[in-house]
């Protein structure tokens, strides 16, 4: 497999993107499917914002390009990327530039009710950011619902275990069914010398 593929996991704050991303990774590890994980929020975490880049999009893309380049050099072709708005079409160009024009993009939007998001954020945010996060989460939930492309797979998280949610997310990729036997010839250093593909 030579084509790069990226699973974009988006959704409002408090929906469980990071937790689901790691559970997806756990499922793929059990199946011996090579992949890597990037928490998109970390790609632009700089204060103050770089000059001329108030939204931090440019630095996020530079960092994604650099990190993916390292993974790709080692033979990885599948990426799990979590970030609130990653599923929107204006992010597509960033992944094409960072991972190659032929990258296959799978968009999954995790959804949660206001009550569920409030409960999760209240448990998570122990500092001064809770009120801001609650308002921002509700605003972005509306925006994502309206602007997510038609090919986005929506996965509800209310009242469901992370294992159930991750199962739906992995199903959207086709990675488990399309892995074949070659995935089991993968080692930590890359494909075996017998030419096994990812």
MDAnalysis code that builds the backbone (N, CA, C; Angstrom):
import MDAnalysis as mda
import numpy as np

u = mda.Universe.empty(594, n_residues=198, atom_resindex=np.repeat(np.arange(198), 3), trajectory=True)
u.add_TopologyAttr("name", ["N", "CA", "C"] * 198)
u.add_TopologyAttr("resid", np.arange(1, 199))
u.add_TopologyAttr("resname", ["UNK", "UNK", "UNK", "UNK", "UNK", "UNK", "UNK", "UNK", "UNK", "UNK", "UNK", "UNK", "UNK", "UNK", "UNK", "UNK", "UNK", "UNK", "UNK", "UNK", "UNK", "UNK", "UNK", "UNK", "UNK", "UNK", "UNK", "UNK", "UNK", "UNK", "UNK", "UNK", "UNK", "UNK", "UNK", "UNK", "UNK", "UNK", "UNK", "UNK", "UNK", "UNK", "UNK", "UNK", "UNK", "UNK", "UNK", "UNK", "UNK", "UNK", "UNK", "UNK", "UNK", "UNK", "UNK", "UNK", "UNK", "UNK", "UNK", "UNK", "UNK", "UNK", "UNK", "UNK", "UNK", "UNK", "UNK", "UNK", "UNK", "UNK", "UNK", "UNK", "UNK", "UNK", "UNK", "UNK", "UNK", "UNK", "UNK", "UNK", "UNK", "UNK", "UNK", "UNK", "UNK", "UNK", "UNK", "UNK", "UNK", "UNK", "UNK", "UNK", "UNK", "UNK", "UNK", "UNK", "UNK", "UNK", "UNK", "UNK", "UNK", "UNK", "UNK", "UNK", "UNK", "UNK", "UNK", "UNK", "UNK", "UNK", "UNK", "UNK", "UNK", "UNK", "UNK", "UNK", "UNK", "UNK", "UNK", "UNK", "UNK", "UNK", "UNK", "UNK", "UNK", "UNK", "UNK", "UNK", "UNK", "UNK", "UNK", "UNK", "UNK", "UNK", "UNK", "UNK", "UNK", "UNK", "UNK", "UNK", "UNK", "UNK", "UNK", "UNK", "UNK", "UNK", "UNK", "UNK", "UNK", "UNK", "UNK", "UNK", "UNK", "UNK", "UNK", "UNK", "UNK", "UNK", "UNK", "UNK", "UNK", "UNK", "UNK", "UNK", "UNK", "UNK", "UNK", "UNK", "UNK", "UNK", "UNK", "UNK", "UNK", "UNK", "UNK", "UNK", "UNK", "UNK", "UNK", "UNK", "UNK", "UNK", "UNK", "UNK", "UNK", "UNK", "UNK", "UNK", "UNK", "UNK", "UNK", "UNK", "UNK", "UNK", "UNK", "UNK", "UNK", "UNK"])
u.atoms.positions = np.array([
    [0.847, -1.194, 0.000],
    [0.000, 0.000, 0.000],
    [0.876, 1.235, 0.000],
    [0.766, 2.050, -1.031],
    [1.591, 3.247, -1.127],
    [0.812, 4.526, -0.877],
    [-0.495, 4.485, -1.095],
    [-1.299, 5.686, -0.922],
    [-1.413, 6.041, 0.555],
    [-1.177, 7.304, 0.870],
    [-1.365, 7.767, 2.240],
    [-2.852, 7.903, 2.526],
    [-3.238, 7.599, 3.747],
    [-4.619, 7.715, 4.172],
    [-4.669, 8.405, 5.523],
    [-5.661, 9.266, 5.711],
    [-5.815, 9.945, 6.987],
    [-7.253, 9.827, 7.467],
    [-7.401, 9.421, 8.713],
    [-8.691, 9.410, 9.382],
    [-8.790, 10.681, 10.203],
    [-9.695, 11.562, 9.822],
    [-9.909, 12.803, 10.557],
    [-11.046, 12.587, 11.539],
    [-10.760, 12.768, 12.819],
    [-11.780, 12.662, 13.856],
    [-12.035, 14.054, 14.401],
    [-13.207, 14.617, 14.057],
    [-13.564, 15.955, 14.500],
    [-14.756, 15.923, 15.435],
    [-15.085, 17.090, 15.962],
    [-16.224, 17.189, 16.866],
    [-16.011, 18.258, 17.912],
    [-17.083, 18.657, 18.535],
    [-17.059, 19.701, 19.551],
    [-16.185, 19.306, 20.736],
    [-15.766, 20.297, 21.508],
    [-15.036, 20.020, 22.745],
    [-15.926, 19.199, 23.674],
    [-15.337, 18.180, 24.280],
    [-16.085, 17.333, 25.193],
    [-16.715, 16.129, 24.548],
    [-16.524, 15.974, 23.234],
    [-17.157, 14.847, 22.547],
    [-16.339, 13.558, 22.675],
    [-15.053, 13.703, 23.010],
    [-14.216, 12.522, 23.224],
    [-13.289, 12.173, 22.079],
    [-12.881, 13.165, 21.293],
    [-12.043, 12.904, 20.113],
    [-10.740, 12.188, 20.472],
    [-10.028, 12.705, 21.451],
    [-8.737, 12.126, 21.816],
    [-8.900, 10.711, 22.347],
    [-9.871, 10.513, 23.217],
    [-10.118, 9.184, 23.792],
    [-10.480, 8.188, 22.700],
    [-11.351, 8.594, 21.798],
    [-11.754, 7.713, 20.699],
    [-10.567, 7.439, 19.776],
    [-9.765, 8.472, 19.512],
    [-8.592, 8.287, 18.659],
    [-7.649, 7.226, 19.204],
    [-7.433, 7.253, 20.513],
    [-6.543, 6.254, 21.116],
    [-7.173, 4.876, 21.127],
    [-8.501, 4.808, 21.260],
    [-9.173, 3.508, 21.214],
    [-9.134, 2.928, 19.798],
    [-9.277, 3.795, 18.797],
    [-9.116, 3.352, 17.410],
    [-7.708, 2.788, 17.219],
    [-6.721, 3.494, 17.749],
    [-5.338, 3.026, 17.661],
    [-5.184, 1.663, 18.323],
    [-5.837, 1.473, 19.460],
    [-5.755, 0.189, 20.158],
    [-6.323, -0.933, 19.294],
    [-7.458, -0.666, 18.624],
    [-8.062, -1.668, 17.739],
    [-7.101, -2.021, 16.595],
    [-6.466, -1.018, 16.035],
    [-5.556, -1.256, 14.922],
    [-4.299, -1.988, 15.387],
    [-3.825, -1.686, 16.598],
    [-2.652, -2.398, 17.122],
    [-2.939, -3.881, 17.279],
    [-4.119, -4.214, 17.808],
    [-4.498, -5.618, 17.970],
    [-4.513, -6.321, 16.614],
    [-4.973, -5.612, 15.592],
    [-5.048, -6.180, 14.240],
    [-3.721, -6.099, 13.486],
    [-2.683, -5.587, 14.154],
    [-1.351, -5.465, 13.551],
    [-1.362, -4.590, 12.305],
    [-2.133, -3.511, 12.346],
    [-2.217, -2.587, 11.222],
    [-1.361, -1.357, 11.518],
    [-0.314, -1.127, 10.755],
    [0.577, 0.007, 11.010],
    [-0.161, 1.342, 10.855],
    [0.104, 2.250, 11.760],
    [-0.533, 3.569, 11.721],
    [0.201, 4.480, 12.688],
    [-0.108, 5.747, 12.627],
    [0.399, 6.693, 13.612],
    [-0.739, 7.625, 14.017],
    [-0.535, 8.325, 15.129],
    [-1.574, 9.183, 15.703],
    [-0.991, 10.573, 15.946],
    [-1.732, 11.592, 15.535],
    [-1.341, 12.975, 15.818],
    [-2.526, 13.696, 16.446],
    [-2.306, 14.299, 17.582],
    [-3.301, 15.153, 18.225],
    [-3.167, 16.536, 17.612],
    [-4.106, 16.883, 16.749],
    [-3.997, 18.102, 15.960],
    [-3.898, 19.381, 16.765],
    [-4.509, 19.407, 17.947],
    [-4.456, 20.619, 18.762],
    [-3.023, 21.016, 19.108],
    [-2.144, 20.044, 19.210],
    [-0.756, 20.333, 19.581],
    [0.046, 20.944, 18.434],
    [-0.431, 20.798, 17.210],
    [0.326, 21.274, 16.056],
    [0.415, 22.807, 15.993],
    [-0.519, 23.485, 16.655],
    [-0.504, 24.946, 16.608],
    [-0.425, 25.604, 17.973],
    [-0.018, 24.850, 18.984],
    [0.009, 25.389, 20.351],
    [1.241, 26.252, 20.566],
    [1.123, 27.512, 20.209],
    [2.206, 28.470, 20.405],
    [1.597, 29.796, 20.847],
    [2.206, 30.430, 21.840],
    [1.709, 31.726, 22.313],
    [2.876, 32.681, 22.510],
    [2.786, 33.872, 21.975],
    [1.708, 34.361, 21.110],
    [1.756, 33.682, 19.747],
    [0.714, 33.881, 18.968],
    [0.674, 33.300, 17.629],
    [1.828, 33.845, 16.800],
    [2.404, 33.014, 15.927],
    [3.496, 33.501, 15.073],
    [3.065, 34.721, 14.272],
    [3.999, 35.600, 14.017],
    [3.704, 36.824, 13.281],
    [3.110, 36.490, 11.910],
    [2.004, 37.135, 11.586],
    [1.345, 36.907, 10.305],
    [0.504, 35.639, 10.251],
    [0.345, 34.978, 11.395],
    [-0.405, 33.717, 11.428],
    [-1.299, 33.683, 12.674],
    [-2.246, 34.643, 12.765],
    [-3.051, 34.758, 13.992],
    [-3.885, 33.521, 14.297],
    [-4.304, 32.804, 13.280],
    [-5.120, 31.602, 13.523],
    [-4.253, 30.368, 13.773],
    [-2.944, 30.517, 13.604],
    [-1.972, 29.441, 13.810],
    [-2.113, 28.315, 12.775],
    [-2.796, 28.567, 11.679],
    [-2.972, 27.532, 10.654],
    [-1.666, 27.221, 9.937],
    [-0.875, 28.248, 9.679],
    [0.377, 28.024, 8.951],
    [1.360, 27.195, 9.769],
    [1.499, 27.525, 11.054],
    [2.437, 26.768, 11.886],
    [1.927, 25.347, 12.099],
    [0.602, 25.187, 12.202],
    [0.031, 23.840, 12.347],
    [0.360, 23.002, 11.114],
    [0.231, 23.596, 9.921],
    [0.528, 22.850, 8.700],
    [2.011, 22.524, 8.595],
    [2.863, 23.471, 8.967],
    [4.310, 23.205, 8.932],
    [4.666, 22.056, 9.858],
    [4.080, 22.065, 11.050],
    [4.377, 21.001, 12.010],
    [3.833, 19.658, 11.542],
    [2.608, 19.655, 10.995],
    [2.041, 18.415, 10.469],
    [2.922, 17.864, 9.349],
    [3.358, 18.744, 8.443],
    [4.207, 18.319, 7.330],
    [5.494, 17.687, 7.832],
    [6.100, 18.308, 8.838],
    [7.364, 17.794, 9.374],
    [7.175, 16.453, 10.075],
    [6.140, 16.355, 10.905],
    [5.915, 15.113, 11.649],
    [5.533, 13.983, 10.692],
    [4.616, 14.264, 9.754],
    [4.217, 13.220, 8.806],
    [5.388, 12.777, 7.953],
    [6.250, 13.703, 7.572],
    [7.423, 13.363, 6.773],
    [8.280, 12.328, 7.494],
    [8.429, 12.492, 8.792],
    [9.210, 11.531, 9.572],
    [8.539, 10.158, 9.580],
    [7.226, 10.141, 9.784],
    [6.504, 8.866, 9.775],
    [6.575, 8.210, 8.396],
    [6.328, 8.999, 7.349],
    [6.303, 8.458, 5.984],
    [7.662, 7.881, 5.596],
    [8.730, 8.528, 6.048],
    [10.077, 8.041, 5.745],
    [10.305, 6.653, 6.335],
    [9.630, 6.361, 7.424],
    [9.742, 5.052, 8.066],
    [8.754, 4.034, 7.507],
    [7.952, 4.454, 6.532],
    [7.070, 3.516, 5.856],
    [5.611, 3.566, 6.258],
    [5.247, 4.454, 7.173],
    [3.848, 4.531, 7.591],
    [3.014, 5.197, 6.498],
    [1.762, 4.734, 6.360],
    [0.873, 5.286, 5.346],
    [-0.493, 5.663, 5.914],
    [-0.788, 5.285, 7.144],
    [-2.092, 5.591, 7.737],
    [-1.912, 6.498, 8.943],
    [-2.733, 7.545, 8.991],
    [-2.662, 8.519, 10.078],
    [-4.039, 8.714, 10.695],
    [-4.077, 8.723, 12.020],
    [-5.264, 9.132, 12.772],
    [-4.987, 10.555, 13.257],
    [-5.857, 11.481, 12.914],
    [-5.644, 12.894, 13.253],
    [-6.892, 13.417, 13.943],
    [-6.739, 13.878, 15.167],
    [-7.880, 14.407, 15.921],
    [-7.774, 15.919, 16.063],
    [-8.861, 16.591, 15.744],
    [-8.923, 18.042, 15.889],
    [-10.369, 18.478, 15.646],
    [-10.832, 19.443, 16.399],
    [-12.222, 19.869, 16.370],
    [-12.758, 20.066, 14.951],
    [-12.084, 20.893, 14.170],
    [-12.611, 21.277, 12.854],
    [-11.910, 20.583, 11.697],
    [-11.178, 19.520, 11.975],
    [-10.396, 18.859, 10.928],
    [-11.254, 18.318, 9.792],
    [-12.538, 18.022, 10.062],
    [-13.390, 17.423, 9.029],
    [-13.890, 18.433, 7.995],
    [-13.737, 19.718, 8.262],
    [-14.251, 20.728, 7.337],
    [-13.408, 20.793, 6.064],
    [-14.037, 21.202, 4.971],
    [-13.361, 21.171, 3.675],
    [-12.155, 22.107, 3.606],
    [-12.144, 23.187, 4.394],
    [-11.005, 24.104, 4.311],
    [-9.735, 23.503, 4.920],
    [-9.857, 22.337, 5.589],
    [-8.671, 21.640, 6.103],
    [-8.094, 20.675, 5.080],
    [-8.867, 20.365, 4.047],
    [-8.453, 19.347, 3.078],
    [-7.133, 19.692, 2.405],
    [-6.962, 20.950, 2.043],
    [-5.732, 21.368, 1.374],
    [-4.509, 21.134, 2.226],
    [-4.638, 21.340, 3.540],
    [-3.504, 21.143, 4.437],
    [-3.018, 19.696, 4.377],
    [-3.949, 18.746, 4.359],
    [-3.554, 17.339, 4.337],
    [-3.009, 16.934, 2.972],
    [-3.531, 17.525, 1.917],
    [-3.001, 17.238, 0.587],
    [-1.575, 17.768, 0.448],
    [-1.327, 18.935, 0.997],
    [0.027, 19.490, 0.926],
    [0.991, 18.741, 1.844],
    [0.527, 18.347, 3.009],
    [1.405, 17.694, 3.984],
    [1.651, 16.225, 3.667],
    [0.631, 15.534, 3.090],
    [0.720, 14.086, 2.928],
    [0.740, 13.648, 1.469],
    [0.528, 14.574, 0.557],
    [0.526, 14.237, -0.867],
    [-0.849, 14.443, -1.469],
    [-0.865, 14.839, -2.749],
    [-2.121, 15.198, -3.407],
    [-3.094, 14.027, -3.491],
    [-2.582, 12.793, -3.475],
    [-3.452, 11.632, -3.605],
    [-3.934, 11.064, -2.286],
    [-3.728, 11.779, -1.190],
    [-4.107, 11.249, 0.121],
    [-5.606, 10.924, 0.162],
    [-5.927, 9.765, 0.710],
    [-7.329, 9.387, 0.912],
    [-7.770, 9.926, 2.266],
    [-8.838, 10.714, 2.259],
    [-9.315, 11.358, 3.486],
    [-10.633, 10.728, 3.913],
    [-10.676, 10.257, 5.166],
    [-11.901, 9.728, 5.762],
    [-12.294, 10.675, 6.893],
    [-13.480, 11.246, 6.783],
    [-13.937, 12.214, 7.780],
    [-14.959, 11.570, 8.710],
    [-14.726, 11.684, 10.015],
    [-15.692, 11.210, 11.006],
    [-15.967, 12.350, 11.980],
    [-17.232, 12.700, 12.112],
    [-17.651, 13.746, 13.044],
    [-18.332, 13.084, 14.238],
    [-17.715, 13.198, 15.404],
    [-18.322, 12.705, 16.633],
    [-19.319, 13.745, 17.128],
    [-20.493, 13.297, 17.546],
    [-21.515, 14.227, 18.019],
    [-21.912, 13.903, 19.455],
    [-22.372, 14.929, 20.147],
    [-22.848, 14.768, 21.524],
    [-23.827, 15.892, 21.822],
    [-24.790, 15.613, 22.672],
    [-25.745, 16.633, 23.080],
    [-25.062, 17.676, 23.959],
    [-25.719, 18.820, 24.130],
    [-25.180, 19.851, 25.021],
    [-25.000, 19.298, 26.435],
    [-25.966, 18.499, 26.895],
    [-25.891, 17.955, 28.254],
    [-24.691, 17.030, 28.414],
    [-24.462, 16.182, 27.414],
    [-23.323, 15.259, 27.481],
    [-22.005, 16.017, 27.453],
    [-21.892, 16.982, 26.538],
    [-20.663, 17.768, 26.449],
    [-20.416, 18.535, 27.744],
    [-21.468, 19.088, 28.337],
    [-21.339, 19.829, 29.588],
    [-20.813, 18.918, 30.693],
    [-21.358, 17.726, 30.781],
    [-20.923, 16.779, 31.817],
    [-19.457, 16.401, 31.647],
    [-19.062, 16.122, 30.418],
    [-17.677, 15.713, 30.166],
    [-16.697, 16.850, 30.384],
    [-17.061, 18.050, 29.930],
    [-16.167, 19.192, 30.104],
    [-16.040, 19.581, 31.574],
    [-17.115, 19.460, 32.323],
    [-17.069, 19.776, 33.750],
    [-16.094, 18.852, 34.469],
    [-16.030, 17.596, 34.059],
    [-15.083, 16.647, 34.653],
    [-13.660, 16.921, 34.198],
    [-13.502, 17.412, 32.963],
    [-12.173, 17.574, 32.386],
    [-11.514, 18.896, 32.743],
    [-12.257, 19.980, 32.669],
    [-11.687, 21.311, 32.850],
    [-11.665, 21.688, 34.333],
    [-10.492, 21.624, 34.917],
    [-10.366, 21.903, 36.342],
    [-9.890, 23.324, 36.616],
    [-9.497, 24.036, 35.585],
    [-8.980, 25.388, 35.761],
    [-10.006, 26.448, 35.429],
    [-9.535, 27.546, 34.871],
    [-10.377, 28.717, 34.624],
    [-11.041, 28.703, 33.251],
    [-10.859, 27.664, 32.476],
    [-11.313, 27.648, 31.097],
    [-12.702, 27.062, 30.893],
    [-13.351, 26.560, 31.941],
    [-14.600, 25.818, 31.767],
    [-15.673, 26.628, 31.055],
    [-15.966, 27.831, 31.515],
    [-17.045, 28.618, 30.921],
    [-16.780, 28.908, 29.453],
    [-15.549, 29.262, 29.161],
    [-15.163, 29.520, 27.772],
    [-15.337, 28.263, 26.924],
    [-14.894, 27.116, 27.445],
    [-14.980, 25.860, 26.703],
    [-16.431, 25.461, 26.435],
    [-17.306, 25.682, 27.405],
    [-18.717, 25.332, 27.226],
    [-19.350, 26.145, 26.099],
    [-19.092, 27.446, 26.088],
    [-19.655, 28.306, 25.053],
    [-19.065, 27.974, 23.688],
    [-17.754, 27.773, 23.656],
    [-17.079, 27.458, 22.405],
    [-17.553, 26.113, 21.856],
    [-17.749, 25.137, 22.744],
    [-18.195, 23.813, 22.325],
    [-19.564, 23.877, 21.661],
    [-20.491, 24.613, 22.265],
    [-21.841, 24.729, 21.702],
    [-21.807, 25.430, 20.343],
    [-20.986, 26.478, 20.228],
    [-20.886, 27.219, 18.969],
    [-20.300, 26.347, 17.856],
    [-19.256, 25.606, 18.187],
    [-18.612, 24.773, 17.171],
    [-19.469, 23.569, 16.799],
    [-20.271, 23.079, 17.730],
    [-21.181, 21.973, 17.407],
    [-22.151, 22.400, 16.314],
    [-22.684, 23.613, 16.440],
    [-23.612, 24.126, 15.417],
    [-22.904, 24.312, 14.078],
    [-21.711, 24.876, 14.128],
    [-20.949, 25.115, 12.904],
    [-20.615, 23.795, 12.203],
    [-20.147, 22.803, 12.960],
    [-19.778, 21.517, 12.373],
    [-20.999, 20.815, 11.778],
    [-22.120, 20.913, 12.462],
    [-23.338, 20.289, 11.971],
    [-23.764, 20.884, 10.630],
    [-23.568, 22.188, 10.493],
    [-23.981, 22.882, 9.269],
    [-22.967, 22.745, 8.138],
    [-21.682, 22.696, 8.464],
    [-20.644, 22.821, 7.441],
    [-19.893, 21.535, 7.113],
    [-20.101, 20.467, 7.866],
    [-19.394, 19.219, 7.558],
    [-19.797, 18.723, 6.173],
    [-18.836, 18.318, 5.350],
    [-19.145, 17.855, 3.992],
    [-20.079, 16.649, 3.989],
    [-20.711, 16.419, 2.854],
    [-21.702, 15.354, 2.734],
    [-21.111, 13.975, 2.969],
    [-19.807, 13.795, 2.691],
    [-19.204, 12.469, 2.860],
    [-18.742, 12.199, 4.294],
    [-19.024, 13.111, 5.192],
    [-18.628, 12.942, 6.597],
    [-19.506, 11.889, 7.270],
    [-18.874, 10.950, 7.948],
    [-19.597, 9.936, 8.715],
    [-19.831, 10.501, 10.116],
    [-21.089, 10.565, 10.514],
    [-21.433, 11.096, 11.839],
    [-21.630, 9.938, 12.811],
    [-20.970, 10.039, 13.959],
    [-21.044, 8.982, 14.968],
    [-21.478, 9.600, 16.292],
    [-22.643, 9.192, 16.775],
    [-23.161, 9.695, 18.046],
    [-22.402, 9.063, 19.204],
    [-22.149, 9.860, 20.244],
    [-21.396, 9.357, 21.400],
    [-22.228, 9.314, 22.681],
    [-23.414, 9.896, 22.672],
    [-24.232, 9.945, 23.893],
    [-24.578, 8.542, 24.382],
    [-24.295, 8.276, 25.650],
    [-24.685, 7.016, 26.262],
    [-24.010, 5.787, 25.697],
    [-22.882, 5.950, 25.022],
    [-22.186, 4.823, 24.409],
    [-20.776, 4.703, 24.959],
    [-20.262, 3.482, 24.997],
    [-18.894, 3.262, 25.469],
    [-17.911, 3.668, 24.381],
    [-16.687, 3.972, 24.802],
    [-15.655, 4.359, 23.842],
    [-15.340, 3.205, 22.901],
    [-15.488, 1.967, 23.371],
    [-15.241, 0.799, 22.522],
    [-16.269, 0.735, 21.394],
    [-17.525, 0.982, 21.712],
    [-18.581, 0.985, 20.686],
    [-18.346, 2.095, 19.667],
    [-18.027, 3.276, 20.175],
    [-17.807, 4.428, 19.297],
    [-16.635, 4.163, 18.360],
    [-15.526, 3.685, 18.933],
    [-14.327, 3.419, 18.131],
    [-14.589, 2.358, 17.071],
    [-15.437, 1.398, 17.384],
    [-15.784, 0.362, 16.410],
    [-16.447, 0.975, 15.178],
    [-17.360, 1.924, 15.405],
    [-18.003, 2.622, 14.288],
    [-16.992, 3.434, 13.493],
    [-16.077, 4.091, 14.203],
    [-15.088, 4.941, 13.540],
    [-14.141, 4.096, 12.688],
    [-13.643, 2.996, 13.252],
    [-12.767, 2.113, 12.485],
    [-13.501, 1.572, 11.267],
    [-14.778, 1.240, 11.431],
    [-15.568, 0.729, 10.317],
    [-15.633, 1.691, 9.153],
    [-15.616, 2.984, 9.448],
    [-15.685, 3.989, 8.382],
    [-14.424, 3.996, 7.517],
    [-13.309, 3.514, 8.051],
    [-12.040, 3.548, 7.314],
    [-11.871, 2.370, 6.361],
    [-12.457, 1.229, 6.713],
    [-12.217, 0.017, 5.936],
    [-10.849, -0.589, 6.192],
    [-10.114, -0.076, 7.155],
    [-8.755, -0.537, 7.392],
    [-8.694, -1.958, 7.941],
    [-9.680, -2.368, 8.702],
    [-9.652, -3.720, 9.252],
    [-9.961, -4.751, 8.172],
    [-10.897, -4.453, 7.299],
    [-11.281, -5.416, 6.264],
    [-10.292, -5.437, 5.114],
    [-9.596, -4.335, 4.898],
    [-8.674, -4.264, 3.758],
    [-7.233, -4.556, 4.098],
    [-6.970, -4.985, 5.357],
    [-5.582, -5.147, 5.782],
    [-4.912, -6.347, 5.134],
    [-5.646, -7.454, 5.008],
    [-5.052, -8.656, 4.433],
    [-3.970, -9.222, 5.333],
    [-3.267, -10.203, 4.845],
    [-2.239, -10.855, 5.657],
    [-0.963, -10.061, 5.756],
    [-0.734, -9.125, 4.828],
    [0.550, -8.430, 4.811],
    [0.780, -7.602, 6.055],
    [-0.301, -7.153, 6.701],
    [-0.134, -6.320, 7.890],
    [0.593, -7.063, 8.990],
    [0.501, -8.370, 9.016],
    [1.129, -9.147, 10.079],
    [2.623, -9.309, 9.864],
    [3.140, -8.889, 8.713],
    [4.578, -8.959, 8.476],
    [5.268, -7.648, 8.828],
    [4.516, -6.750, 9.469],
    [5.076, -5.457, 9.853],
    [5.839, -5.601, 11.156],
    [6.965, -4.939, 11.251],
    [7.711, -4.905, 12.505],
    [7.923, -3.460, 12.889],
    [8.490, -3.227, 14.050],
    [8.688, -1.862, 14.528],
    [9.577, -1.062, 13.599],
    [10.448, -1.723, 12.858],
    [11.364, -1.013, 11.986],
    [10.833, -0.823, 10.571],
    [9.607, -1.346, 10.293],
    [9.014, -1.178, 8.978],
    [8.683, -2.527, 8.368],
    [8.346, -2.569, 7.089],
    [7.998, -3.821, 6.436],
    [9.184, -4.797, 6.446],
    [8.895, -6.094, 6.504],
    [9.946, -7.094, 6.440],
    [10.683, -6.999, 5.125],
    [11.857, -7.546, 5.091],
    [12.662, -7.481, 3.884],
    [12.124, -8.372, 2.769],
    [11.086, -9.192, 3.090],
    [10.506, -10.012, 2.029],
    [9.552, -9.219, 1.144],
    [9.474, -7.904, 1.405],
    [8.705, -7.028, 0.530],
    [7.269, -6.876, 0.940],
    [6.909, -7.317, 2.158],
    [5.529, -7.180, 2.614],
    [5.099, -5.735, 2.628],
    [3.895, -5.499, 2.135],
    [3.365, -4.145, 2.076],
    [2.581, -3.838, 3.340],
    [2.374, -2.540, 3.577],
    [1.578, -2.127, 4.714],
    [0.119, -2.342, 4.414],
])
